[in-house]
């Protein structure tokens, strides 16, 4: 079975997210780690952190658990994605941003035993490109699923069969 053009674009998005995440983390390791912290603006610093847990220090030093949870969530998301209509781009592209970000952080956990973070807005935990993609993707995914629920409710109200 040949992959569709849409499937290839989604795979390209995942690959682009993983590549951008890896490149930014390699840069952080080589350039930022020796410096530790670099103020950029009063409210934004580049701060090198190797995070062994999740946000806000949750599950620190529980790398095995976080790898297992990541794999389970990736599998569940990819499985659920099969039921979303092709035209629901919010859900499909949002899911691929989440997948790309999760794969980027999973790479760090498996290769380094910690996730490299470096974007520091001083008011919440230091994060990275993968985290940003996961957050934006989750919002897009939620919006897409909301739109799908509304579409299905409208079809049901009109007496039309579910697509």
ChimeraX attribute file (.defattr): number of C-alpha atoms within 10 A of each C-alpha:
attribute: neighborCount
match mode: 1-to-1
recipient: residues
	/A:1	3
	/A:2	6
	/A:3	8
	/A:4	9
	/A:5	9
	/A:6	14
	/A:7	13
	/A:8	12
	/A:9	14
	/A:10	19
	/A:11	16
	/A:12	14
	/A:13	17
	/A:14	23
	/A:15	19
	/A:16	14
	/A:17	25
	/A:18	24
	/A:19	15
	/A:20	16
	/A:21	24
	/A:22	19
	/A:23	13
	/A:24	17
	/A:25	23
	/A:26	14
	/A:27	12
	/A:28	23
	/A:29	19
	/A:30	10
	/A:31	12
	/A:32	18
	/A:33	18
	/A:34	10
	/A:35	13
	/A:36	14
	/A:37	15
	/A:38	14
	/A:39	11
	/A:40	10
	/A:41	9
	/A:42	8
	/A:43	10
	/A:44	14
	/A:45	17
	/A:46	23
	/A:47	21
	/A:48	24
	/A:49	22
	/A:50	16
	/A:51	21
	/A:52	21
	/A:53	19
	/A:54	16
	/A:55	14
	/A:56	11
	/A:57	11
	/A:58	10
	/A:59	13
	/A:60	14
	/A:61	15
	/A:62	14
	/A:63	20
	/A:64	12
	/A:65	12
	/A:66	18
	/A:67	18
	/A:68	12
	/A:69	12
	/A:70	17
	/A:71	15
	/A:72	12
	/A:73	15
	/A:74	18
	/A:75	13
	/A:76	11
	/A:77	15
	/A:78	15
	/A:79	10
	/A:80	11
	/A:81	15
	/A:82	10
	/A:83	8
	/A:84	14
	/A:85	12
	/A:86	12
	/A:87	9
	/A:88	16
	/A:89	15
	/A:90	20
	/A:91	26
	/A:92	24
	/A:93	22
	/A:94	25
	/A:95	29
	/A:96	27
	/A:97	30
	/A:98	28
	/A:99	28
	/A:100	30
	/A:101	28
	/A:102	23
	/A:103	21
	/A:104	26
	/A:105	25
	/A:106	22
	/A:107	17
	/A:108	18
	/A:109	20
	/A:110	13
	/A:111	10
	/A:112	12
	/A:113	19
	/A:114	22
	/A:115	25
	/A:116	28
	/A:117	24
	/A:118	26
	/A:119	20
	/A:120	22
	/A:121	16
	/A:122	13
	/A:123	8
	/A:124	9
	/A:125	14
	/A:126	22
	/A:127	21
	/A:128	21
	/A:129	23
	/A:130	30
	/A:131	22
	/A:132	16
	/A:133	25
	/A:134	22
	/A:135	16
	/A:136	17
	/A:137	24
	/A:138	21
	/A:139	17
	/A:140	21
	/A:141	23
	/A:142	16
	/A:143	16
	/A:144	21
	/A:145	17
	/A:146	14
	/A:147	15
	/A:148	17
	/A:149	12
	/A:150	12
	/A:151	14
	/A:152	16
	/A:153	14
	/A:154	12
	/A:155	14
	/A:156	12
	/A:157	9
	/A:158	9
	/A:159	9
	/A:160	11
	/A:161	8
	/A:162	9
	/A:163	7
